[in-house]
């Protein structure tokens, strides 16, 4: 796997975690060996969640049940911001679910490509979630999301060097630079 233009972002984030305390080697190895199970379980849970979210999403897009039943009126701006936020959340959920499903097999084989797919799944979901929360001005959720992102990012970058072809890729990249 050759280095792409997206590797700068990944390397910048890796630099942030470089000076943090590291997990013991055996813990990192165990996590890397079993991360595919966590991804598989997450994919199944996300798929089941989508089976619930998609119909609710389309029902919510009309807002008609609330207006008819409760007499609640929504102004156009609030309604449109809510719809955009819900759309971003649904899009992020679908993208994350698909990427996690694709990542499971390479992660089981302990390929760096699987780690990268998982990384981008997480990054895309994080960015879309933050955008969604900013739209509805939910500061507590943003703070919680950032704290979770730091924790998940830490674990991701701790196990990155445990994937079999990661060392090969970094050696290949360093020889190309010289």
Number of C-alpha atoms within 10 A of each C-alpha: 12 9 11 7 8 9 12 11 10 15 11 11 14 17 12 12 18 13 8 10 9 14 13 9 12 9 13 20 18 12 18 22 17 14 20 24 14 13 22 19 15 16 21 15 13 20 17 11 13 17 11 11 15 13 10 11 16 13 12 15 15 12 15 14 12 13 12 10 8 9 10 12 12 12 8 9 9 12 15 13 14 17 19 17 21 21 17 21 19 18 16 20 22 17 16 24 24 14 21 28 21 18 24 23 15 18 25 18 14 22 18 22 17 21 26 18 20 24 21 17 21 20 16 17 21 18 13 19 23 21 17 23 20 14 16 14 11 12 12 10 14 17 12 10 16 14 12 13 15 12 11 14 18 20 17 22 21 24 20 21 17 21 22 13 15 18 14 12 15 15 11 14 14 9 9 8 6 5
